[in-house]
Amino acid sequence: MKISNTVLKNLRDPTECELYWKNSLNPAINKKDFGKPEKDKLKKLVDKYDNKNWVAISKELGTNRTPFQCFQYYQQHLNELFTKRDWTETEDQILVDVVDSCRVGKIISWTQVSYFIEGRSSNQCALRWAQINPEIKRGKWSDEEDTVCIKNLVINSLRLGKDNTVNYEIV
């Protein structure tokens, strides 16, 4: 490929250029979210091909998905070995440690976090974090918390925004 030699000045080899086109840049690739009928058909095809022939699976799916898209979506969203198992205490601790290392302020890249937690998708990590985040107080509100919240709601409701909503960030 001349592109790799001339345009990219040999920063990428011809195979990399070809794969990038086939798996990412080609406008024929379906990049929409998977719909329910497509998910159902993907599950059946994975069973039919015994979780092995992703080229055949993507072709038979017939929705212009790449083999890698089919594989990735199945593993992250449909494969019960990964999606249905409970989190262990060890995984929870790893999640806490990785989030502490990867976060920038309040921003957490769940894709980055999931790289460090084997067998868990970014979505699974984010959902689990919402359950175990040590910064979130859980349980029944105390009488004092009730009073403070109500008092601040009343005070700040006098300063409603243009759309008559309360800014809960200042409550």
N, C-alpha and C positions, 0 to 999 in steps of 0.2 A: 504494500500500500504506500502510495506516495505521500499521503497525509501524514503518516508517522515520521517520514524522513524530512519533508519540506516544511509543513505547517507547524508540527510539534517538535521539530528539530531533534528527533530521536529520543524525546523524553518518554514516549510511549512506543511500544513495538506494534507491528501490524496486528498481531493477535489481540492485544489489549484494545486497539481501536475497533476491531471487528466485534468483539464481545460487548464493548460499551454501546455500540450501535444496536446490536441485536437485543440487548437486555435493558436498555435505558432510553436512548435517544430516538429510536425509530418511532415515528408518529403513529404507526399502526398499532402499537402496544396499548392495550386497554389499561388505563391508570385510574379508572373509577373504583369506588368501593365495591367489594363483592356483595352482590345481592343475595337474598335467601335462596332463590332457585339455583343460582350458581354455586353457592356453598353446599347445597344438598347434592348437586351433581358431582362436585369435587369429592365429597366424602365417598360416594358410590364408586367413582373412578379410582380413588386411592385403594379401596377394598379390592376392586377388580384387578388392579395391577400390583397388588400386594405391597403397596408403599414403595415401589421401585422404579417404574419407568415414567419419569416426570415429563419426558418429551411426548410420549404417547398420551399421557394424562392431559397435558396442555392442549394438544391437538384435538383430542376427543371432546374436551370441555367446550371448544369452539367459541370462545369469547375473547380471542386475541390476547390471551395471557401468555407470558413466557413460562417455560418450565420452572425457572427460579421463582417467579411470582407465585405459582401454584404451590411449590414446595414450601416457600416461606410462609404463605398464608395458612396452609394446612398445619404446619408445625406450631405456629404462634396462636392460632385461634381454634383449630378443630381437633388436633391430636390430643386425645384424653390422657395420654401418658404425661403430657406437659400441662394441660389446662385444668385437670380435675384433681390433681393430688394436693394434699394439704401441705402447708408450709411447715418446715421443721424449726425448732428453736435456733439451730445453727444458721439456717437460711435467714431467719429474722435478724439475727445479730449481724450477719454479713450485710444484709440490706441496710441496717442502721449505719454501719461503718462506711459502706460505699456511698450512701447518700451524703453523709458528712464530708466525704472526700470530694465528691463530684459537684455538689451544689455551689452556686454562685449567688449569694444572698438568698432570696426566696425562689430562685430559678433552679429547677432540677431537670436535667436532660435524662429522661427515662430510657431513651435508647442507649445512652452511655452507661447508665446504671445496669441495664440488662446484660451488657457485655461481660460484666463481672459476676453475674449470678447464673450459673449454668442451668439450662433447662427452663428458664423463666423469660417470658416476653416482657417488653417494655410496659405493656398494658397490665400484666400481672403484677409487676413491681409497683406501678403507680397505685393500683387498687389495694395491694397489701400495705403500702406505706400509709394510705388513708386510714387503715385499721390500726396500725401500730405506732404511728408518729408520736414520739414521746413529748413533743411540744404541745399536743392537743390535750386539753383537760377533758376527761370523760366522766360520765355519771351524772347523778342528780345535781341540780344547781342548789347552792346553799341559800338560806334566807337573805344573807348579805348580798350575794350575787344578784338575786332577784331584785332587791331594792335598788341597787346601783344601776342595773340595766333599765328598770322602769323609770327611775329618776332621769337618767340620761336620754331616754326616748322622749319623755315629756318635754324636757328642756330643748332638745334638738328638733322636736316636731314643730316648735315655734319658728324654726329657721328652715322650713321646707324648701326644697329646690323648685325650679320652674315647673317641673312635672309633678309636684306635690309628693315627692318621695323622700324618705329619710335616708341620710347618708350614714350607713351603719359603721363606716370606718371611723367616724368621730364619736360614736355613742360609747 
